[in-house]
């Protein structure tokens, strides 16, 4: 009887792990459907992000699909900055490991939006890609 009671918490842990895995799988499947409409997309436990042309859309992943979606055009951006612990990172700084990092988007109306990442290298790659795209859009003559 005592052995059965000792194994009961372990059974609870296994049930919780199975539920957590199923929950994450459902989020990934919903993300895949959402991301199909974008040129580039990323999934993260903190945020999903998609880029189509000069449009940037991000939100929070859920099993039903991304929620709290926010959208901005690259032409409305003034600056893109990497942040760690809400402090800007210098351009040539070593990227921190094991902490949340975010891309800060400063818009023309002096508001700021944050896109969180768990992987600093991925955040840097997205920032560089978005800056390149923004520069190419600004250098293209408007007709």
C-alpha positions in Angstrom: 0.0 0.0 0.0 2.8 2.4 0.9 4.5 1.8 -2.4 1.4 2.6 -4.3 1.1 5.9 -2.5 4.7 6.7 -3.2 4.1 6.2 -7.0 1.0 8.3 -7.1 2.9 11.7 -7.3 5.0 10.3 -10.1 1.9 9.3 -12.0 0.6 12.9 -11.5 3.9 14.2 -13.0 3.6 11.9 -16.0 0.0 13.0 -16.6 1.1 16.7 -16.4 4.0 16.1 -18.8 1.7 14.4 -21.3 -0.8 17.3 -21.1 2.0 19.9 -21.4 3.4 18.2 -24.5 -0.1 17.9 -26.1 -0.7 21.6 -25.3 2.5 22.7 -27.0 1.8 20.5 -30.0 -1.6 22.2 -30.5 0.1 25.6 -30.3 2.6 24.5 -33.0 -0.1 23.2 -35.3 -2.1 26.5 -34.9 1.1 28.4 -35.6 1.8 26.5 -38.8 -1.6 27.4 -40.2 -1.1 31.1 -39.3 2.5 31.2 -40.6 1.6 29.9 -44.0 0.5 33.4 -45.2 3.9 35.0 -44.4 7.3 35.1 -46.2 9.2 34.7 -42.9 7.8 33.6 -39.6 9.1 32.5 -36.2 7.5 30.5 -33.3 8.6 31.1 -29.7 7.1 30.3 -26.4 6.7 34.1 -25.8 5.6 35.3 -29.3 4.9 34.4 -32.9 6.1 36.8 -35.5 5.4 37.0 -39.2 6.7 39.3 -42.0 5.0 39.8 -45.3 6.5 42.5 -47.5 6.8 45.6 -45.3 4.1 44.3 -42.9 5.2 42.9 -39.5 2.6 41.0 -37.3 3.2 39.4 -33.9 1.1 38.0 -31.1 1.0 35.4 -28.3 0.7 31.7 -29.3 -2.3 29.7 -28.1 -3.9 26.4 -29.1 -6.6 28.3 -31.0 -4.0 30.4 -32.9 -2.1 33.6 -32.2 -4.0 36.1 -30.0 -3.4 39.8 -29.1 -2.0 40.3 -32.6 -0.2 43.6 -33.3 0.8 44.9 -36.7 3.2 47.6 -37.9 4.6 48.5 -41.3 8.4 48.8 -41.7 7.9 52.3 -43.1 6.4 53.4 -39.8 9.6 52.4 -37.9 12.2 54.8 -36.8 14.6 52.4 -35.1 15.0 48.8 -34.2 17.0 48.0 -31.0 17.8 44.8 -29.1 16.9 44.9 -25.4 17.8 42.7 -22.5 16.1 43.3 -19.2 14.6 46.4 -20.7 18.0 47.9 -21.3 19.3 48.5 -24.9 22.2 46.3 -25.9 25.1 48.0 -27.7 25.6 47.1 -31.3 28.8 45.1 -30.8 27.9 43.6 -27.4 28.1 40.0 -26.6 24.6 38.6 -26.6 23.4 37.5 -23.2 22.5 33.8 -22.7 19.7 32.4 -20.7 17.6 35.6 -20.4 14.7 37.1 -22.4 15.7 39.4 -25.2 13.4 41.6 -27.2 13.4 43.7 -30.3 12.2 47.2 -29.5 10.4 48.9 -32.3 10.3 52.7 -32.0 7.5 54.0 -34.2 7.0 57.4 -35.9 4.4 58.4 -33.3 7.1 57.9 -30.6 5.5 54.8 -29.2 7.5 51.6 -28.6 6.5 48.0 -29.2 8.3 44.9 -27.9 8.7 41.5 -29.6 10.1 39.0 -27.1 12.5 36.2 -28.0 14.0 33.3 -26.0 17.0 33.0 -28.4 19.3 36.0 -28.6 21.0 34.9 -31.9 17.6 34.5 -33.5 16.6 38.0 -32.2 19.7 39.5 -33.7 19.1 37.7 -37.1 15.6 39.1 -37.2 16.7 42.6 -36.2 19.4 42.6 -39.0 17.0 41.2 -41.6 14.3 43.8 -40.7 16.8 46.7 -40.8 18.0 45.5 -44.2 14.5 45.3 -45.5 13.6 48.7 -44.0 16.7 50.3 -45.6 15.8 48.8 -49.0 12.3 50.1 -48.7 13.5 53.6 -47.9 16.0 53.6 -50.7 13.3 52.5 -53.3 11.9 55.6 -55.0 8.1 56.0 -54.3 6.0 56.5 -57.5 
